[in-house]
């Protein structure tokens, strides 16, 4: 259980960094961890990763079509 919580915290930190939040990231992370259920945080980060993957694939396909 502890490893899962640590993984969720790591994923949320990466999510915040990818979202451009760098200043005060520790405070933002702490607030999210304290106020949002871990399962919701996990859903948020997984959804964000899935969307980013889809966007990367679309860009890759668009570049391939342009050449």
N, C-alpha and C positions, 0 to 999 in steps of 0.2 A: 504493500500500500504506500509506503514511504517513497519507493522508487517512482511510482506512478505520479505522486504529488510533485516530486522533483522534476520529472519529465514535463509535466504540464507547466510548471513554473519556467523551465527552460524554453519551451515552445512559445509561451506568452511573451517572454523577453525577446525572442527572435521575431515574433509577430510585431511587437512594438518597434523594433529596430527597422524592419522592412517597411513599416508604415511611416517612417521618418521621425519617430519620437526618439530623440537622443538626450535632450536636456531634461533632467529630473526623472530619468527612466526608472530609477530605483523606487522613487516615491509613487510613480504611476503604477508600477508593477505591484508594489505593496498594497496600494488601494484596490487594485483589481482582485488580488488574491484574497484580501479581507472581505470584499463586498460581493463577489460573484462566485457562485457555486463552481467547483472544479469541473464538473461535467459540462457546464455551459462554456467555461474557458476552453476546454478540450474541443468542443464543437466549433467554437469560434476559430481556433487555430487550424483545425482540420479543414474547415470551409475556406479559409483564406488560402491555405496551401493548394487546395483543389482549384480554386479560381485562378491563382497564379500559374498553375500548371497549364490550364486551359488557355490562358493568355499567351504564354510562351509558345504553345503549340500553334496557335493562330498566327503569331508573328513569324514563326518558322515556315509555315505553309505559305504565307503571303510573300516572304522573301523568295521561296522556291518558285512561286508562280511568276515573280517579276524577272527571274533570270532566264 
